[in-house]
Amino acid sequence: MVSRMNRREFLETGGKAALGVGLGMAVADALATPTYAQEPKVSANEKIVLGIIGVGGMGEGNMQGFMKHSQAEVAAVCDVHQSRLNRAADMVEKKYGRKPMDVQS
């Protein structure tokens, strides 16, 4: 048996659907905004200072990921390959305006 929808039920259902779509779009927009773009400046006492060991491939990617955040700072890099060490040191110098401590074993 098919029940018929009256005008009041139609408007109520349509309003709820429009509200749901609007809220869904607002939440999706808020989630799409990168959080690192909204990070405040932090004091030196609250900053995480890192030394990266192994700056080839994944290590370099991780280092670049940390350098995007204002709460972290790369202070030292270490690698057995001189070319990787030099490249990582150049990235740190470009980002922070100073050379990192570099260690080669």
C-alpha positions in Angstrom: 0.0 0.0 0.0 1.5 3.3 -1.0 1.0 6.3 1.3 0.8 9.7 -0.1 2.9 12.6 1.1 1.1 15.9 1.8 2.6 19.3 1.2 3.7 19.8 4.8 5.6 16.4 4.9 7.2 17.2 1.5 8.5 20.6 2.7 9.7 19.1 6.0 11.6 16.3 4.3 13.0 18.6 1.6 14.2 21.1 4.3 16.0 18.4 6.2 17.7 17.1 3.1 18.9 20.6 2.2 20.2 21.2 5.7 22.0 17.8 5.6 23.7 18.6 2.3 24.7 22.1 3.5 26.2 20.8 6.7 28.0 18.0 4.8 29.5 20.6 2.4 30.6 22.8 5.3 32.3 19.9 7.1 34.0 18.7 4.0 35.4 22.2 3.4 36.6 22.5 6.9 38.3 19.1 6.7 39.9 20.0 3.3 41.8 23.0 4.8 45.3 21.9 5.8 46.0 22.2 9.5 49.6 23.3 9.0 48.4 26.5 7.3 46.7 27.5 10.5 49.5 26.8 12.9 50.5 29.6 15.2 54.1 30.6 16.0 55.5 28.7 19.0 58.1 29.7 21.6 61.5 28.1 21.7 60.4 26.2 24.9 57.5 24.5 23.0 59.5 23.7 19.8 60.6 20.1 19.1 64.2 20.0 17.9 65.1 17.1 15.7 68.1 15.3 14.4 67.5 13.2 11.3 69.5 10.1 10.8 69.4 8.7 7.2 68.3 11.5 4.8 67.9 9.4 1.7 64.5 8.6 0.3 62.1 8.1 3.1 64.3 10.0 5.6 64.4 13.0 3.3 60.6 12.9 2.9 60.1 12.7 6.7 62.5 15.6 7.2 60.6 17.8 4.7 57.3 16.8 6.4 58.6 17.9 9.8 60.0 21.2 8.3 56.5 22.2 7.2 55.4 22.5 10.9 56.2 25.5 13.0 56.4 23.3 16.1 59.3 21.3 14.8 62.9 22.3 13.8 65.6 20.2 12.2 68.9 21.0 13.9 71.1 18.1 12.7 71.3 15.7 9.8 73.3 12.5 9.5 74.0 10.1 6.6 76.8 7.9 5.4 76.5 9.2 1.8 78.1 12.7 1.5 75.8 13.7 -1.4 72.7 13.0 0.6 74.1 14.7 3.6 74.9 17.8 1.6 71.5 17.9 0.0 69.7 17.7 3.3 72.0 20.3 4.8 71.1 22.7 1.9 67.4 22.1 2.5 67.7 22.9 6.2 69.8 26.0 5.5 67.3 27.2 2.9 64.4 26.7 5.4 66.0 28.1 8.6 68.7 30.4 7.3 71.5 28.5 9.1 73.4 25.3 8.5 72.5 22.2 10.5 75.0 20.2 12.5 76.1 17.4 10.1 77.5 14.1 11.1 78.9 11.5 8.8 79.8 8.1 10.1 
